[in-house]
Amino acid sequence: MSTPLGYAPPVDSRKIASFAVMCAFMAMNAATSKPRSNSNSTSSGSTPPPPTFTSTPTTNTFVPADLDIFDMRRTLGCNTKLTLPGCRMLTEFEFADVWNDVPSSNTTFYGEINGIGGNGDGQKEFFFLQVEAVPGRVEGSAKALLTDTKKDRDDCTSLLFITRGGGTAPFNSCSKFLKERPPGTRKLVRTVGRSFTLEGQSVWIRKAAGRLVVVEYQNGGHFNHGPKSNFSAGGWVGEMFLLR
């Protein structure tokens, strides 16, 4: 079992989760989590019931602006990088629908996010989005999932393949880690456009082809997902699947 590391917070505040602690750290909006190896686990827990859904979260008196997709595409050079995975996903996000079945119970979506620009151009990182309905609102968080060991990476890669296909892996250590995480307290709100956003974060969410498309972008400023990440990008775009 690996020992979680603490991180000194740079400019802005973000959060990093490990199996044992949550440590403040980082600049930008999405937080970062770190799973531990759990090769000796003998848990026999059953698969949790599927989440229930509601048509919309809550009405917000202040309606935030939607993502400026034109600016993001121009700033990050997606007009000349049409085959880059993040740029392709950004085009899909542009034409995606409103997320009209936001869960009303604690629910996790898991996938991977693609960097655009910087040394993170074309790089992928595991990523997850959590939501939970509380009285009068829906709250959640969006975080990168960083791994320390080959076993962690292998488990998270396996879980991504299974989750993308609609399956379940209740004994997978990566799955257990994600389901243990508290969902966070950022308010989920609808923008003036088709996106939802986590209040106070530069994260936008839409739905396409049965899964969520998530964008992280902060006016072209390069950022990474914490001290354990080797890659910095001007934006990140990915797809998230329901974790069963």
C-alpha positions in Angstrom: 0.0 0.0 0.0 1.6 3.3 -1.1 2.0 6.2 1.3 0.3 9.3 0.0 2.4 12.4 -0.5 1.5 16.0 0.6 1.9 18.8 -1.9 2.8 22.5 -1.3 0.1 24.7 -2.9 1.2 26.9 -5.8 -0.7 30.0 -7.0 -4.3 28.9 -7.1 -6.1 26.4 -4.8 -7.0 22.9 -6.0 -7.2 19.6 -4.3 -5.5 16.3 -4.6 -7.0 13.1 -3.1 -5.2 10.0 -2.1 -6.6 6.8 -0.5 -5.7 8.3 2.9 -5.7 12.1 2.7 -6.9 15.1 0.7 -4.2 17.7 0.2 -4.6 21.2 -1.1 -2.3 22.1 -4.0 -2.3 23.5 -7.6 -3.3 26.2 -9.9 -6.6 25.9 -11.9 -9.9 24.3 -11.5 -9.9 20.6 -11.7 -8.5 18.7 -8.7 -6.2 15.7 -8.9 -6.6 12.4 -7.2 -4.1 9.6 -6.6 -5.1 6.0 -6.1 -3.1 3.4 -4.2 -2.2 -0.1 -5.0 -4.6 -2.6 -3.4 -3.4 -6.0 -4.6 -4.3 -7.8 -1.3 -7.9 -6.6 -1.1 -10.4 -9.3 -0.3 -13.5 -7.1 -0.3 -16.7 -8.9 -1.1 -18.9 -5.9 -1.4 -21.8 -6.1 -3.9 -22.2 -3.9 -6.9 -24.1 -0.7 -5.8 -27.5 0.0 -7.2 -27.6 2.2 -10.4 -28.1 5.9 -9.9 -31.3 7.7 -10.2 -31.7 10.7 -12.4 -33.4 14.1 -12.4 -34.2 16.3 -15.4 -32.3 19.4 -14.2 -30.3 20.6 -11.1 -31.3 23.8 -9.6 -32.3 27.2 -10.9 -29.5 29.7 -10.3 -30.1 33.5 -10.1 -26.7 34.2 -11.7 -26.3 32.4 -15.0 -22.6 32.0 -16.0 -21.3 32.4 -19.5 -20.7 29.3 -21.6 -17.3 28.2 -23.0 -16.1 30.4 -25.8 -15.4 27.5 -28.2 -14.2 29.8 -31.0 -11.6 31.4 -28.8 -10.4 28.1 -27.4 -10.0 26.6 -30.9 -8.2 29.7 -32.2 -6.0 30.2 -29.2 -4.9 26.5 -29.0 -4.4 26.1 -32.8 -7.1 23.5 -33.3 -7.9 25.0 -36.7 -4.6 23.5 -37.9 -4.6 20.4 -35.6 -7.8 18.8 -36.7 -6.6 15.2 -36.0 -5.4 15.9 -32.5 -7.6 13.9 -30.1 -8.3 17.0 -27.9 -9.3 19.1 -30.9 -11.5 16.4 -32.3 -13.2 16.1 -28.9 -13.6 19.9 -28.8 -15.5 19.8 -32.1 -17.7 17.0 -30.7 -18.3 19.2 -27.6 -19.4 22.1 -29.8 -22.3 20.1 -31.2 -23.1 18.1 -28.1 -26.4 18.3 -26.3 -27.4 19.6 -22.9 -26.8 17.2 -20.1 -30.5 16.7 -19.4 -30.3 13.7 -17.1 -28.1 14.9 -14.2 -28.0 12.3 -11.5 -29.8 12.9 -8.2 -27.7 10.4 -6.3 -24.0 10.2 -5.7 -22.6 9.2 -9.1 -19.2 9.0 -10.7 -18.2 9.3 -14.4 -14.8 8.1 -15.4 -12.7 8.4 -18.5 -9.7 10.2 -19.9 -8.9 13.7 -20.8 -6.7 14.9 -23.7 -4.2 17.8 -23.6 -4.1 20.6 -26.3 -1.0 22.8 -26.5 2.3 22.9 -24.5 4.1 19.7 -23.8 0.8 18.2 -22.9 -0.3 18.4 -26.6 -1.8 15.0 -27.4 -1.2 13.6 -24.0 -3.9 11.7 -22.0 -4.7 11.5 -18.3 -7.3 9.6 -16.4 -10.1 11.8 -15.2 -13.3 11.6 -13.3 -16.4 13.7 -12.5 -18.6 13.2 -9.5 -22.0 14.6 -8.7 -24.5 14.4 -5.8 -27.8 16.0 -5.2 -28.1 17.9 -1.9 -31.2 19.9 -0.7 -31.8 22.6 -3.3 -28.8 22.0 -5.5 -26.5 19.5 -7.2 -22.8 19.5 -6.2 -19.8 17.8 -7.6 -16.1 17.9 -8.6 -13.9 17.2 -11.6 -10.5 15.7 -11.0 -7.5 14.1 -12.8 -6.5 10.7 -11.5 -2.8 10.3 -11.3 -1.1 6.9 -10.6 2.1 6.0 -8.8 2.7 2.4 -9.8 2.4 0.2 -12.8 -0.3 -1.8 -11.0 -2.3 1.4 -10.5 -2.0 2.3 -14.1 -2.9 -1.1 -15.3 -6.0 -1.2 -13.0 -7.1 2.2 -14.1 -6.5 1.3 -17.8 -8.5 -1.9 -17.4 -11.3 0.0 -15.6 -11.4 2.6 -18.5 -11.9 -0.2 -21.0 -14.6 -1.9 -18.9 -16.4 1.4 -18.1 -16.4 2.5 -21.8 -18.1 -0.7 -22.7 -20.8 -0.3 -20.1 -19.4 -3.0 -17.8 -18.6 -3.1 -14.1 -15.5 -4.0 -12.1 -16.4 -3.9 -8.4 -13.1 -5.5 -7.3 -10.9 -3.3 -9.4 -8.7 -1.2 -7.0 -9.1 1.9 -9.2 -12.9 1.5 -9.2 -12.9 1.1 -5.4 -10.8 4.2 -5.0 -13.1 6.4 -7.1 -16.2 5.2 -5.3 -14.7 6.0 -1.9 -14.1 9.7 -2.9 -16.5 12.3 -1.6 -18.2 14.0 -4.5 -17.0 17.6 -3.7 -18.9 20.7 -3.0 -18.8 22.8 -6.2 -22.3 23.8 -7.3 -23.3 22.4 -10.7 -25.1 25.1 -12.7 -26.4 25.6 -16.2 -24.7 28.3 -18.3 -26.4 30.6 -20.7 -25.6 28.0 -23.4 -25.8 24.3 -23.6 -23.1 23.5 -21.0 -23.2 22.9 -17.3 -20.3 24.1 -15.2 -18.9 23.7 -11.7 -19.3 27.0 -10.0 -15.9 28.7 -9.6 -14.1 26.4 -12.0 -13.3 26.6 -15.7 -14.9 23.2 -16.4 -17.7 22.7 -18.9 -19.9 19.6 -19.4 -22.2 18.5 -22.2 -23.6 15.1 -23.3 -23.0 13.3 -26.5 -23.6 9.7 -27.7 -24.5 8.5 -24.2 -21.5 9.8 -22.3 -20.3 13.2 -21.0 -17.8 15.5 -22.9 -15.8 17.6 -20.4 -13.6 20.7 -21.2 -11.1 22.4 -19.0 -10.0 25.8 -20.3 -8.8 29.1 -18.7 -8.3 31.6 -21.5 -5.3 29.9 -23.0 -3.2 29.8 -19.8 -1.2 26.6 -19.5 -1.8 24.3 -16.5 -1.3 20.8 -15.4 -3.0 18.5 -13.0 -0.6 18.8 -10.1 3.0 18.1 -9.1 2.7 14.4 -10.0 1.8 15.3 -13.6 4.6 15.7 -16.2 2.4 17.6 -18.7 1.1 21.1 -19.0 -1.5 22.1 -21.6 -3.5 25.1 -22.6 -6.7 23.1 -22.5 -8.0 19.6 -21.8 -10.9 17.8 -23.4 -12.2 14.3 -22.6 -15.0 11.9 -22.4 -16.5 10.4 -19.2 -18.5 7.2 -18.9 -20.9 6.2 -16.1 -19.0 4.2 -13.5 -21.2 1.3 -12.5 
